[in-house]
Amino acid sequence: MTTASTEPLRITLTLDPEEHTELLSLLERALRDTHAEARRTEALAYQEKIHHQEAVLRRLIDKLRHP
């Protein structure tokens, strides 16, 4: 069994403009869907998981918008 590392994973990804636009669009759509899902659920544990997903998606979107 492996343990989770606290070190950030460094990945270099080279995207052409079309790929960048498409990836950003997909992440933004996923964020909207995740936000809607969080509003529909009443289970606290699931809401926390969804809010964590939202935070991760926001960070990814920010990184793509401001490289």
PyMOL Python script that loads the backbone (N, CA, C, O; Angstrom):
from pymol import cmd

cmd.read_pdbstr("""\
ATOM      1  N   MET A   1       0.846  -1.183   0.000  1.00  0.00           N
ATOM      2  CA  MET A   1       0.000   0.000   0.000  1.00  0.00           C
ATOM      3  C   MET A   1       0.890   1.243   0.000  1.00  0.00           C
ATOM      4  O   MET A   1       1.884   1.302   0.723  1.00  0.00           O
ATOM      5  N   THR A   2       0.527   2.232  -0.812  1.00  0.00           N
ATOM      6  CA  THR A   2       1.313   3.452  -0.871  1.00  0.00           C
ATOM      7  C   THR A   2       0.681   4.520   0.000  1.00  0.00           C
ATOM      8  O   THR A   2      -0.524   4.509   0.254  1.00  0.00           O
ATOM      9  N   THR A   3       1.510   5.435   0.448  1.00  0.00           N
ATOM     10  CA  THR A   3       1.001   6.546   1.241  1.00  0.00           C
ATOM     11  C   THR A   3       0.932   7.786   0.372  1.00  0.00           C
ATOM     12  O   THR A   3       1.720   7.943  -0.561  1.00  0.00           O
ATOM     13  N   ALA A   4       0.006   8.653   0.672  1.00  0.00           N
ATOM     14  CA  ALA A   4      -0.144   9.886  -0.095  1.00  0.00           C
ATOM     15  C   ALA A   4       0.983  10.843   0.249  1.00  0.00           C
ATOM     16  O   ALA A   4       1.330  11.013   1.418  1.00  0.00           O
ATOM     17  N   SER A   5       1.541  11.454  -0.755  1.00  0.00           N
ATOM     18  CA  SER A   5       2.615  12.409  -0.559  1.00  0.00           C
ATOM     19  C   SER A   5       2.027  13.796  -0.354  1.00  0.00           C
ATOM     20  O   SER A   5       1.006  14.144  -0.946  1.00  0.00           O
ATOM     21  N   THR A   6       2.681  14.582   0.491  1.00  0.00           N
ATOM     22  CA  THR A   6       2.247  15.960   0.681  1.00  0.00           C
ATOM     23  C   THR A   6       2.958  16.901  -0.274  1.00  0.00           C
ATOM     24  O   THR A   6       2.644  18.089  -0.330  1.00  0.00           O
ATOM     25  N   GLU A   7       3.922  16.372  -1.031  1.00  0.00           N
ATOM     26  CA  GLU A   7       4.641  17.163  -2.023  1.00  0.00           C
ATOM     27  C   GLU A   7       3.733  17.429  -3.221  1.00  0.00           C
ATOM     28  O   GLU A   7       3.018  16.531  -3.666  1.00  0.00           O
ATOM     29  N   PRO A   8       3.756  18.655  -3.745  1.00  0.00           N
ATOM     30  CA  PRO A   8       2.953  18.914  -4.942  1.00  0.00           C
ATOM     31  C   PRO A   8       3.519  18.146  -6.140  1.00  0.00           C
ATOM     32  O   PRO A   8       4.733  18.027  -6.305  1.00  0.00           O
ATOM     33  N   LEU A   9       2.628  17.643  -6.950  1.00  0.00           N
ATOM     34  CA  LEU A   9       3.009  16.935  -8.161  1.00  0.00           C
ATOM     35  C   LEU A   9       3.209  17.967  -9.263  1.00  0.00           C
ATOM     36  O   LEU A   9       2.301  18.739  -9.571  1.00  0.00           O
ATOM     37  N   ARG A  10       4.376  17.977  -9.844  1.00  0.00           N
ATOM     38  CA  ARG A  10       4.682  18.936 -10.905  1.00  0.00           C
ATOM     39  C   ARG A  10       4.525  18.248 -12.250  1.00  0.00           C
ATOM     40  O   ARG A  10       5.199  17.258 -12.539  1.00  0.00           O
ATOM     41  N   ILE A  11       3.630  18.782 -13.066  1.00  0.00           N
ATOM     42  CA  ILE A  11       3.387  18.233 -14.395  1.00  0.00           C
ATOM     43  C   ILE A  11       3.459  19.378 -15.396  1.00  0.00           C
ATOM     44  O   ILE A  11       2.903  20.452 -15.167  1.00  0.00           O
ATOM     45  N   THR A  12       4.131  19.143 -16.478  1.00  0.00           N
ATOM     46  CA  THR A  12       4.162  20.109 -17.567  1.00  0.00           C
ATOM     47  C   THR A  12       3.262  19.571 -18.674  1.00  0.00           C
ATOM     48  O   THR A  12       3.441  18.453 -19.158  1.00  0.00           O
ATOM     49  N   LEU A  13       2.310  20.379 -19.053  1.00  0.00           N
ATOM     50  CA  LEU A  13       1.364  19.991 -20.090  1.00  0.00           C
ATOM     51  C   LEU A  13       1.376  21.076 -21.159  1.00  0.00           C
ATOM     52  O   LEU A  13       1.120  22.244 -20.867  1.00  0.00           O
ATOM     53  N   THR A  14       1.666  20.699 -22.363  1.00  0.00           N
ATOM     54  CA  THR A  14       1.687  21.652 -23.462  1.00  0.00           C
ATOM     55  C   THR A  14       0.397  21.502 -24.259  1.00  0.00           C
ATOM     56  O   THR A  14       0.094  20.432 -24.787  1.00  0.00           O
ATOM     57  N   LEU A  15      -0.353  22.595 -24.334  1.00  0.00           N
ATOM     58  CA  LEU A  15      -1.632  22.597 -25.040  1.00  0.00           C
ATOM     59  C   LEU A  15      -1.594  23.633 -26.148  1.00  0.00           C
ATOM     60  O   LEU A  15      -1.018  24.710 -25.993  1.00  0.00           O
ATOM     61  N   ASP A  16      -2.214  23.293 -27.266  1.00  0.00           N
ATOM     62  CA  ASP A  16      -2.378  24.324 -28.281  1.00  0.00           C
ATOM     63  C   ASP A  16      -3.603  25.160 -27.876  1.00  0.00           C
ATOM     64  O   ASP A  16      -4.351  24.750 -26.989  1.00  0.00           O
ATOM     65  N   PRO A  17      -3.818  26.300 -28.498  1.00  0.00           N
ATOM     66  CA  PRO A  17      -4.930  27.170 -28.085  1.00  0.00           C
ATOM     67  C   PRO A  17      -6.299  26.473 -28.090  1.00  0.00           C
ATOM     68  O   PRO A  17      -7.114  26.705 -27.197  1.00  0.00           O
ATOM     69  N   GLU A  18      -6.546  25.640 -29.070  1.00  0.00           N
ATOM     70  CA  GLU A  18      -7.834  24.940 -29.136  1.00  0.00           C
ATOM     71  C   GLU A  18      -7.984  23.974 -27.963  1.00  0.00           C
ATOM     72  O   GLU A  18      -9.051  23.898 -27.353  1.00  0.00           O
ATOM     73  N   GLU A  19      -6.929  23.243 -27.650  1.00  0.00           N
ATOM     74  CA  GLU A  19      -6.965  22.302 -26.523  1.00  0.00           C
ATOM     75  C   GLU A  19      -7.150  23.049 -25.205  1.00  0.00           C
ATOM     76  O   GLU A  19      -7.898  22.603 -24.335  1.00  0.00           O
ATOM     77  N   HIS A  20      -6.472  24.178 -25.060  1.00  0.00           N
ATOM     78  CA  HIS A  20      -6.598  25.001 -23.857  1.00  0.00           C
ATOM     79  C   HIS A  20      -8.038  25.460 -23.675  1.00  0.00           C
ATOM     80  O   HIS A  20      -8.601  25.355 -22.585  1.00  0.00           O
ATOM     81  N   THR A  21      -8.624  25.966 -24.742  1.00  0.00           N
ATOM     82  CA  THR A  21     -10.006  26.446 -24.694  1.00  0.00           C
ATOM     83  C   THR A  21     -10.970  25.315 -24.350  1.00  0.00           C
ATOM     84  O   THR A  21     -11.874  25.495 -23.533  1.00  0.00           O
ATOM     85  N   GLU A  22     -10.782  24.165 -24.962  1.00  0.00           N
ATOM     86  CA  GLU A  22     -11.668  23.023 -24.717  1.00  0.00           C
ATOM     87  C   GLU A  22     -11.538  22.513 -23.280  1.00  0.00           C
ATOM     88  O   GLU A  22     -12.545  22.223 -22.633  1.00  0.00           O
ATOM     89  N   LEU A  23     -10.321  22.403 -22.787  1.00  0.00           N
ATOM     90  CA  LEU A  23     -10.111  21.937 -21.411  1.00  0.00           C
ATOM     91  C   LEU A  23     -10.716  22.911 -20.417  1.00  0.00           C
ATOM     92  O   LEU A  23     -11.369  22.490 -19.462  1.00  0.00           O
ATOM     93  N   LEU A  24     -10.513  24.187 -20.620  1.00  0.00           N
ATOM     94  CA  LEU A  24     -11.094  25.197 -19.743  1.00  0.00           C
ATOM     95  C   LEU A  24     -12.613  25.122 -19.770  1.00  0.00           C
ATOM     96  O   LEU A  24     -13.257  25.218 -18.725  1.00  0.00           O
ATOM     97  N   SER A  25     -13.185  24.952 -20.939  1.00  0.00           N
ATOM     98  CA  SER A  25     -14.636  24.828 -21.078  1.00  0.00           C
ATOM     99  C   SER A  25     -15.171  23.597 -20.333  1.00  0.00           C
ATOM    100  O   SER A  25     -16.193  23.671 -19.652  1.00  0.00           O
ATOM    101  N   LEU A  26     -14.479  22.487 -20.470  1.00  0.00           N
ATOM    102  CA  LEU A  26     -14.903  21.262 -19.772  1.00  0.00           C
ATOM    103  C   LEU A  26     -14.837  21.422 -18.262  1.00  0.00           C
ATOM    104  O   LEU A  26     -15.742  20.986 -17.551  1.00  0.00           O
ATOM    105  N   LEU A  27     -13.781  22.039 -17.771  1.00  0.00           N
ATOM    106  CA  LEU A  27     -13.642  22.246 -16.333  1.00  0.00           C
ATOM    107  C   LEU A  27     -14.714  23.202 -15.808  1.00  0.00           C
ATOM    108  O   LEU A  27     -15.271  22.984 -14.732  1.00  0.00           O
ATOM    109  N   GLU A  28     -15.002  24.260 -16.569  1.00  0.00           N
ATOM    110  CA  GLU A  28     -16.042  25.206 -16.155  1.00  0.00           C
ATOM    111  C   GLU A  28     -17.412  24.536 -16.130  1.00  0.00           C
ATOM    112  O   GLU A  28     -18.215  24.801 -15.235  1.00  0.00           O
ATOM    113  N   ARG A  29     -17.682  23.678 -17.096  1.00  0.00           N
ATOM    114  CA  ARG A  29     -18.944  22.933 -17.127  1.00  0.00           C
ATOM    115  C   ARG A  29     -19.025  21.982 -15.933  1.00  0.00           C
ATOM    116  O   ARG A  29     -20.064  21.874 -15.283  1.00  0.00           O
ATOM    117  N   ALA A  30     -17.930  21.303 -15.657  1.00  0.00           N
ATOM    118  CA  ALA A  30     -17.896  20.394 -14.511  1.00  0.00           C
ATOM    119  C   ALA A  30     -18.125  21.161 -13.208  1.00  0.00           C
ATOM    120  O   ALA A  30     -18.798  20.661 -12.307  1.00  0.00           O
ATOM    121  N   LEU A  31     -17.577  22.357 -13.105  1.00  0.00           N
ATOM    122  CA  LEU A  31     -17.780  23.175 -11.909  1.00  0.00           C
ATOM    123  C   LEU A  31     -19.248  23.554 -11.750  1.00  0.00           C
ATOM    124  O   LEU A  31     -19.795  23.475 -10.650  1.00  0.00           O
ATOM    125  N   ARG A  32     -19.884  23.962 -12.838  1.00  0.00           N
ATOM    126  CA  ARG A  32     -21.319  24.303 -12.768  1.00  0.00           C
ATOM    127  C   ARG A  32     -22.144  23.088 -12.362  1.00  0.00           C
ATOM    128  O   ARG A  32     -23.038  23.190 -11.522  1.00  0.00           O
ATOM    129  N   ASP A  33     -21.842  21.942 -12.960  1.00  0.00           N
ATOM    130  CA  ASP A  33     -22.576  20.712 -12.635  1.00  0.00           C
ATOM    131  C   ASP A  33     -22.370  20.317 -11.177  1.00  0.00           C
ATOM    132  O   ASP A  33     -23.309  19.901 -10.498  1.00  0.00           O
ATOM    133  N   THR A  34     -21.146  20.448 -10.708  1.00  0.00           N
ATOM    134  CA  THR A  34     -20.829  20.091  -9.331  1.00  0.00           C
ATOM    135  C   THR A  34     -21.547  21.021  -8.360  1.00  0.00           C
ATOM    136  O   THR A  34     -22.064  20.581  -7.333  1.00  0.00           O
ATOM    137  N   HIS A  35     -21.573  22.309  -8.693  1.00  0.00           N
ATOM    138  CA  HIS A  35     -22.265  23.281  -7.841  1.00  0.00           C
ATOM    139  C   HIS A  35     -23.761  22.953  -7.756  1.00  0.00           C
ATOM    140  O   HIS A  35     -24.354  23.006  -6.678  1.00  0.00           O
ATOM    141  N   ALA A  36     -24.355  22.620  -8.883  1.00  0.00           N
ATOM    142  CA  ALA A  36     -25.781  22.257  -8.900  1.00  0.00           C
ATOM    143  C   ALA A  36     -26.017  20.986  -8.092  1.00  0.00           C
ATOM    144  O   ALA A  36     -27.013  20.880  -7.376  1.00  0.00           O
ATOM    145  N   GLU A  37     -25.121  20.039  -8.200  1.00  0.00           N
ATOM    146  CA  GLU A  37     -25.262  18.794  -7.453  1.00  0.00           C
ATOM    147  C   GLU A  37     -25.168  19.045  -5.948  1.00  0.00           C
ATOM    148  O   GLU A  37     -25.891  18.422  -5.171  1.00  0.00           O
ATOM    149  N   ALA A  38     -24.300  19.934  -5.540  1.00  0.00           N
ATOM    150  CA  ALA A  38     -24.150  20.247  -4.111  1.00  0.00           C
ATOM    151  C   ALA A  38     -25.441  20.844  -3.558  1.00  0.00           C
ATOM    152  O   ALA A  38     -25.807  20.578  -2.413  1.00  0.00           O
ATOM    153  N   ARG A  39     -26.125  21.643  -4.357  1.00  0.00           N
ATOM    154  CA  ARG A  39     -27.380  22.246  -3.897  1.00  0.00           C
ATOM    155  C   ARG A  39     -28.501  21.230  -3.780  1.00  0.00           C
ATOM    156  O   ARG A  39     -29.416  21.402  -2.975  1.00  0.00           O
ATOM    157  N   ARG A  40     -28.436  20.153  -4.592  1.00  0.00           N
ATOM    158  CA  ARG A  40     -29.514  19.162  -4.584  1.00  0.00           C
ATOM    159  C   ARG A  40     -29.404  18.131  -3.465  1.00  0.00           C
ATOM    160  O   ARG A  40     -30.407  17.534  -3.076  1.00  0.00           O
ATOM    161  N   THR A  41     -28.215  17.920  -2.953  1.00  0.00           N
ATOM    162  CA  THR A  41     -28.031  16.855  -1.974  1.00  0.00           C
ATOM    163  C   THR A  41     -28.232  17.357  -0.545  1.00  0.00           C
ATOM    164  O   THR A  41     -27.940  18.509  -0.222  1.00  0.00           O
ATOM    165  N   GLU A  42     -28.730  16.475   0.284  1.00  0.00           N
ATOM    166  CA  GLU A  42     -28.929  16.808   1.692  1.00  0.00           C
ATOM    167  C   GLU A  42     -27.926  16.094   2.587  1.00  0.00           C
ATOM    168  O   GLU A  42     -27.783  16.449   3.757  1.00  0.00           O
ATOM    169  N   ALA A  43     -27.237  15.104   2.062  1.00  0.00           N
ATOM    170  CA  ALA A  43     -26.275  14.335   2.849  1.00  0.00           C
ATOM    171  C   ALA A  43     -25.035  15.192   3.114  1.00  0.00           C
ATOM    172  O   ALA A  43     -24.338  15.589   2.181  1.00  0.00           O
ATOM    173  N   LEU A  44     -24.768  15.470   4.375  1.00  0.00           N
ATOM    174  CA  LEU A  44     -23.671  16.356   4.751  1.00  0.00           C
ATOM    175  C   LEU A  44     -22.320  15.838   4.260  1.00  0.00           C
ATOM    176  O   LEU A  44     -21.531  16.613   3.719  1.00  0.00           O
ATOM    177  N   ALA A  45     -22.038  14.559   4.435  1.00  0.00           N
ATOM    178  CA  ALA A  45     -20.751  14.005   4.011  1.00  0.00           C
ATOM    179  C   ALA A  45     -20.573  14.151   2.497  1.00  0.00           C
ATOM    180  O   ALA A  45     -19.482  14.465   2.021  1.00  0.00           O
ATOM    181  N   TYR A  46     -21.643  13.923   1.754  1.00  0.00           N
ATOM    182  CA  TYR A  46     -21.565  14.046   0.294  1.00  0.00           C
ATOM    183  C   TYR A  46     -21.393  15.509  -0.103  1.00  0.00           C
ATOM    184  O   TYR A  46     -20.652  15.813  -1.037  1.00  0.00           O
ATOM    185  N   GLN A  47     -22.069  16.416   0.595  1.00  0.00           N
ATOM    186  CA  GLN A  47     -21.914  17.842   0.318  1.00  0.00           C
ATOM    187  C   GLN A  47     -20.466  18.272   0.529  1.00  0.00           C
ATOM    188  O   GLN A  47     -19.925  19.050  -0.257  1.00  0.00           O
ATOM    189  N   GLU A  48     -19.840  17.766   1.589  1.00  0.00           N
ATOM    190  CA  GLU A  48     -18.442  18.113   1.855  1.00  0.00           C
ATOM    191  C   GLU A  48     -17.545  17.616   0.726  1.00  0.00           C
ATOM    192  O   GLU A  48     -16.621  18.314   0.307  1.00  0.00           O
ATOM    193  N   LYS A  49     -17.817  16.418   0.239  1.00  0.00           N
ATOM    194  CA  LYS A  49     -17.037  15.875  -0.871  1.00  0.00           C
ATOM    195  C   LYS A  49     -17.208  16.743  -2.111  1.00  0.00           C
ATOM    196  O   LYS A  49     -16.234  17.055  -2.795  1.00  0.00           O
ATOM    197  N   ILE A  50     -18.437  17.127  -2.398  1.00  0.00           N
ATOM    198  CA  ILE A  50     -18.729  17.953  -3.568  1.00  0.00           C
ATOM    199  C   ILE A  50     -18.073  19.328  -3.437  1.00  0.00           C
ATOM    200  O   ILE A  50     -17.538  19.852  -4.414  1.00  0.00           O
ATOM    201  N   HIS A  51     -18.110  19.917  -2.236  1.00  0.00           N
ATOM    202  CA  HIS A  51     -17.471  21.220  -2.031  1.00  0.00           C
ATOM    203  C   HIS A  51     -15.955  21.120  -2.228  1.00  0.00           C
ATOM    204  O   HIS A  51     -15.326  22.050  -2.733  1.00  0.00           O
ATOM    205  N   HIS A  52     -15.384  20.005  -1.831  1.00  0.00           N
ATOM    206  CA  HIS A  52     -13.954  19.794  -2.068  1.00  0.00           C
ATOM    207  C   HIS A  52     -13.685  19.711  -3.575  1.00  0.00           C
ATOM    208  O   HIS A  52     -12.723  20.298  -4.071  1.00  0.00           O
ATOM    209  N   GLN A  53     -14.531  18.986  -4.290  1.00  0.00           N
ATOM    210  CA  GLN A  53     -14.380  18.893  -5.750  1.00  0.00           C
ATOM    211  C   GLN A  53     -14.474  20.279  -6.381  1.00  0.00           C
ATOM    212  O   GLN A  53     -13.709  20.604  -7.288  1.00  0.00           O
ATOM    213  N   GLU A  54     -15.409  21.093  -5.903  1.00  0.00           N
ATOM    214  CA  GLU A  54     -15.557  22.448  -6.428  1.00  0.00           C
ATOM    215  C   GLU A  54     -14.274  23.245  -6.228  1.00  0.00           C
ATOM    216  O   GLU A  54     -13.836  23.958  -7.132  1.00  0.00           O
ATOM    217  N   ALA A  55     -13.679  23.129  -5.067  1.00  0.00           N
ATOM    218  CA  ALA A  55     -12.442  23.858  -4.773  1.00  0.00           C
ATOM    219  C   ALA A  55     -11.312  23.420  -5.707  1.00  0.00           C
ATOM    220  O   ALA A  55     -10.549  24.249  -6.203  1.00  0.00           O
ATOM    221  N   VAL A  56     -11.216  22.120  -5.939  1.00  0.00           N
ATOM    222  CA  VAL A  56     -10.175  21.603  -6.840  1.00  0.00           C
ATOM    223  C   VAL A  56     -10.409  22.114  -8.257  1.00  0.00           C
ATOM    224  O   VAL A  56      -9.470  22.548  -8.924  1.00  0.00           O
ATOM    225  N   LEU A  57     -11.649  22.065  -8.716  1.00  0.00           N
ATOM    226  CA  LEU A  57     -11.965  22.552 -10.061  1.00  0.00           C
ATOM    227  C   LEU A  57     -11.659  24.039 -10.188  1.00  0.00           C
ATOM    228  O   LEU A  57     -11.132  24.475 -11.212  1.00  0.00           O
ATOM    229  N   ARG A  58     -11.982  24.823  -9.160  1.00  0.00           N
ATOM    230  CA  ARG A  58     -11.685  26.266  -9.198  1.00  0.00           C
ATOM    231  C   ARG A  58     -10.178  26.517  -9.307  1.00  0.00           C
ATOM    232  O   ARG A  58      -9.741  27.393 -10.054  1.00  0.00           O
ATOM    233  N   ARG A  59      -9.391  25.744  -8.559  1.00  0.00           N
ATOM    234  CA  ARG A  59      -7.929  25.904  -8.633  1.00  0.00           C
ATOM    235  C   ARG A  59      -7.415  25.575 -10.034  1.00  0.00           C
ATOM    236  O   ARG A  59      -6.567  26.286 -10.575  1.00  0.00           O
ATOM    237  N   LEU A  60      -7.933  24.493 -10.617  1.00  0.00           N
ATOM    238  CA  LEU A  60      -7.505  24.128 -11.968  1.00  0.00           C
ATOM    239  C   LEU A  60      -7.886  25.207 -12.986  1.00  0.00           C
ATOM    240  O   LEU A  60      -7.089  25.561 -13.854  1.00  0.00           O
ATOM    241  N   ILE A  61      -9.090  25.714 -12.871  1.00  0.00           N
ATOM    242  CA  ILE A  61      -9.554  26.778 -13.782  1.00  0.00           C
ATOM    243  C   ILE A  61      -8.680  28.012 -13.625  1.00  0.00           C
ATOM    244  O   ILE A  61      -8.285  28.622 -14.619  1.00  0.00           O
ATOM    245  N   ASP A  62      -8.376  28.386 -12.388  1.00  0.00           N
ATOM    246  CA  ASP A  62      -7.509  29.548 -12.157  1.00  0.00           C
ATOM    247  C   ASP A  62      -6.142  29.355 -12.789  1.00  0.00           C
ATOM    248  O   ASP A  62      -5.589  30.287 -13.372  1.00  0.00           O
ATOM    249  N   LYS A  63      -5.599  28.163 -12.679  1.00  0.00           N
ATOM    250  CA  LYS A  63      -4.282  27.888 -13.263  1.00  0.00           C
ATOM    251  C   LYS A  63      -4.320  27.990 -14.783  1.00  0.00           C
ATOM    252  O   LYS A  63      -3.351  28.441 -15.394  1.00  0.00           O
ATOM    253  N   LEU A  64      -5.416  27.581 -15.395  1.00  0.00           N
ATOM    254  CA  LEU A  64      -5.521  27.674 -16.852  1.00  0.00           C
ATOM    255  C   LEU A  64      -5.787  29.105 -17.316  1.00  0.00           C
ATOM    256  O   LEU A  64      -5.353  29.504 -18.397  1.00  0.00           O
ATOM    257  N   ARG A  65      -6.493  29.864 -16.504  1.00  0.00           N
ATOM    258  CA  ARG A  65      -6.769  31.261 -16.871  1.00  0.00           C
ATOM    259  C   ARG A  65      -5.554  32.160 -16.663  1.00  0.00           C
ATOM    260  O   ARG A  65      -5.354  33.124 -17.402  1.00  0.00           O
ATOM    261  N   HIS A  66      -4.746  31.840 -15.655  1.00  0.00           N
ATOM    262  CA  HIS A  66      -3.588  32.675 -15.302  1.00  0.00           C
ATOM    263  C   HIS A  66      -2.337  31.814 -15.208  1.00  0.00           C
ATOM    264  O   HIS A  66      -1.871  31.508 -14.110  1.00  0.00           O
ATOM    265  N   PRO A  67      -1.800  31.429 -16.336  1.00  0.00           N
ATOM    266  CA  PRO A  67      -0.625  30.522 -16.313  1.00  0.00           C
ATOM    267  C   PRO A  67       0.614  31.155 -15.700  1.00  0.00           C
ATOM    268  O   PRO A  67       1.660  30.511 -15.619  1.00  0.00           O
TER     269      PRO A  67
END
""", "prot")
cmd.dss("prot")
cmd.show_as("cartoon", "prot")
cmd.util.cbc("prot")
cmd.orient("prot")
